[in-house]
Structure formats: structure tokens, C-alpha cells
């Protein structure tokens, strides 16, 4: 968890995401309390009860995925199982006593409950400085389940980069789901206008499981779809009384090639989150409470023994709107500004039509946003008339040609940036 992110006078993530009537409100942070999550809280699993996750989107529809657990099904009560990223826990030891059935007799896994450790977790903190930290965590069972997790956190100007690597160090294949909660609490203000959240998916189709259970309110009662992929806050969630929440799980019908990126803005303060991974999206959720809006893209990871998966999340922050934050992800080819140049492939004459997809946008900023939301985008070519080229050439944009009224900007990976 990265609990607090500030830039200048603006605050983007904090511990302020619950209502004032929540029993966990205003308490000191207690890492043993599952409700004590805050800020950029990463997790393995799909955020629901049960040891397994339901089918995901697209290619993940026919695969079974664990809810971040290894060895849970075969463990008896009192025996250990693994929660990836947490460590070795004891089955049946969770604090679920306010339910009619306690964990000691309930075979189900309760993701939002406090399990006892079978042994204390191991985290090794490696290289660290004022703007860099490396961490390694690992756990294993005698039955062949094992993993090692590497995390790197790097600051670069207004850019926060979190790199992750998960390795299957055991002898048994596993499939799991991974996501980040993204508890956006911009300037500690109640969720309301002018908050906007833009995604790479068409969000017009969704399910809201909390409505049947009585703990949430309809998404449409607090947010409007001002475009199929744009949520605009229209009415605040009320404070006081029973806790008010929103949980929407979006359906897979469109945009399966979309990335796990999002853009959030409150007029001035803005954050652009870009997720980079070879793993396809498992799904997308949106959660909200009084002071937080939480876009939650989920990715599915399947690893045979000895295999590893890498992914990263890059967040650019700005006090001066989305355009300023977007600039952290794009650079002109060959160190020029990009203005007055048209994009090309290997050389200034190389412009095969299969290198890019053409659409029409109202601005260069909108074209750049479309690039962020496409999982294979390498950069954009933009013409002032509104022509937007999303370049997907595997080798990227390597050249350009001077041309009036054009812009050519390549999408920059953190490894291409000095200091990263």
C-alpha cells in the first residue's frame, strides 16, 4: 500500500475514503485489519468471497482462476494455505464471528476477514533511496505451492512507477487475478462534480451485486455516462447514517483489447494511470464511497513452475489538468517536439497502412488518450484536421517526416526515461 500521494497543494491518495460513521474511521492504521486499506492498495484475487474467481473476460472466460490463494482446497481446518502477496495463513482462523457460522466450521474463504499467520511473512527491503525502493517477498508450502514477488517503487518528477514481478517457484501451476484498488481521494473532498473518470472500455453494461445485498446505491444515482467510457460525478454520496457505497462490475461485450489504464480529474488536479502488461484484462470494477472513487482493472496471470510475469503501473500527477499529466508519457521521435512532423516506421518513407489505425478526434489530447487506452499503442500521429493515427507497429515509431499541420509522438516506456 502506498498510503499518501501529494503534489504541491493537491492530494490524490490518502486514508480518507470511508464515511464518518464507519467504525474504522479516524483510527490509526492497523495492518491486521482488512478494512484498513488505503491509497494504492494492490491485491491478488478478485475481491470477493470464495477460494476461486468467476470467469473473466475474453480469453480468460474458459480458465479457472484462484482468488489469490494457493493450496486452499486441499488444506484442512487448522492447516496452512498461501495468500499471494500476504504469506502463509491458517484455514478456518478468520475473524468472521459476527456471522451465524464461524470460520472454524465454514469451508469458504472470506477475502475481507482477518486470518492468522501460520508463520510470520518475510519481506526483504533491498536498494532504497529518497525516490526508489525495492522489496522481495516469498512463501511456500511443503505440498509444492510457492511464489516469489518482487516490487520496485520509483519516483521520477511527477511520475510514480510501480514495477512488479511474480515468479512461480513451486512445482505446481497456478492461475490468479491481480488488481490495484486505486482509492482516489482527491483533495479530501466529497465525491461530486467536477470529478470525471475516463476508461478504455465501453462501460454502458454492468452488474451491481451490492444492490441485492442492500449495502450499495445504484451507480446511475450518483454518476452519469457523458460518453460510453466517461463517468462524471453528478451527485454526492450522503454522509451520516448507514454507509453508502457503489460497486459496478462491467461486462465484456466490447473493447477487449483495451488497456488497464484510467484518467481522473477534478478540474485542476488530475492523475493519469497507465498499466503495462502482456496479460489480457480479466475484468473491470468501479467502487466508490463518500470520499473515494476507485477504478479497479483486473488482470489474470497464469504461471507454470519456473515461469514469471511482469507488469507495472505508472501514475502521472498534475495540479493543472489532464494535458499536463499526459505529457509524462509521450515524447517526440529523435528528440524533437513532435510538432510539424508526420510519423513513419523504419525510415521517413516507411508508412505502411497496417502500422496504425485511423479515427477522428477533436484534439491532440483526445488522440493521446486513445493511445493510452489501447493495449498495443506505440504512439500517435495527429493531423490538425482531426485525423488520429494509433500506431501499433511492433517495432514502434522509429522515424518521421517534416510535414506542416502534423504531430508525431511516441509512447515512452519508463525504461526509456533517464533515471528509471
C-alpha positions, 0 to 999 in steps of 0.5 A: 500500500502506498498510503499518501500521494501529494503534489504541491497543494493537491492530494490524490491518495490518502486514508480518507475514503470511508464515511464518518460513521464507519467504525474504522474511521479516524483510527490509526492504521492497523495492518491486521485489519482488512478494512484498513486499506488505503491509497494504492492498495494492490491485491491478488484475487478478485475481491470477493468471497470464495477460494476461486474467481468467476470467469473473466473476460475474453480469453480468460472466460474458459480458465479457472482462476484462484482468488489469490490463494494457493493450496486452499482446497486441499488444506484442512481446518487448522492447516496452512494455505498461501495468500499471494502477496500476504504469506502463509495463513491458517484455514478456518482462523478468520475473524468472521464471528459476527456471522451465524457460522464461524470460520472454524466450521465454514469451508469458504474463504472470506477475502475481507476477514482477518486470518492468522499467520501460520508463520510470520511473512518475510519481506526483504527491503533491498536498494532504497533511496529518497525516490526508489525502493525495492522489496522481495517477498516469498512463501511456500508450502511443503505440498509444492505451492510457492511464489516469489514477488518482487516490487520496485517503487520509483519516483521520477518528477511527477511520475510514480512507477510501480514495477512488479514481478511474480515468479512461480517457484513451486512445482505446481501451476497456478492461475490468479487475478491481480488488481490495484484498488486505486482509492482516489481521494482527491483533495479530501473532498466529497465525491461530486462534480467536477470529478470525471473518470475516463476508461478504455472500455465501453462501460454502458453494461454492468452488474451491481451485486451490492444492490441485492445485498442492500449495502450499495446505491445504484451507480446511475444515482450518483454518476452519469455516462457523458460518453460510453467510457466517461463517468462524471460525478453528478451527485454526492454520496450522503454522509451520516447514517448507514454507509453508502457505497457503489460497486459496478462490475462491467461486462465484456461485450466490447473493447477487449483489447483495451488497456488497464489504464484510467484518467481522473480529474477534478478540474485542476488536479488530475492523475493519469494511470497507465498499466503495462502488461502482456496479460489480457484484462480479466475484468473491470470494477468501479467502487466508490464511497463518500470520499473515494472513487476507485477504478479497479482493472483486473488482470489474470496471470497464469504461471507454470513452475519456473515461469514469471510475469511482469507488469507495472503501473505508472501514475502521472500527477498534475495540479493543472489538468489532464494535458499536463499529466499526459505529457509524462508519457509521450515524447517526440521521435529523435528528440524533437517536439513532435510538432510539424512532423508526420510519423513513419516506421523504419525510415521517413518513407516507411508508412505502411497502412497496417502500422496504425489505425485511423479515427477522428478526434477533436484534439491532440489530447483526445488522440493521446488518450486513445493511445493510452487506452489501447493495449498495443499503442506505440504512439500517435500521429495527429493531423490538425484536421482531426485525423488520429493515427494509433500506431501499433507497429511492433517495432514502434515509431522509429522515424518521421517526416517534416510535414506542416499541420502534423504531430508525431509522438511516441509512447515512452516506456519508463525504461526509456526515461533517464533515471528509471 
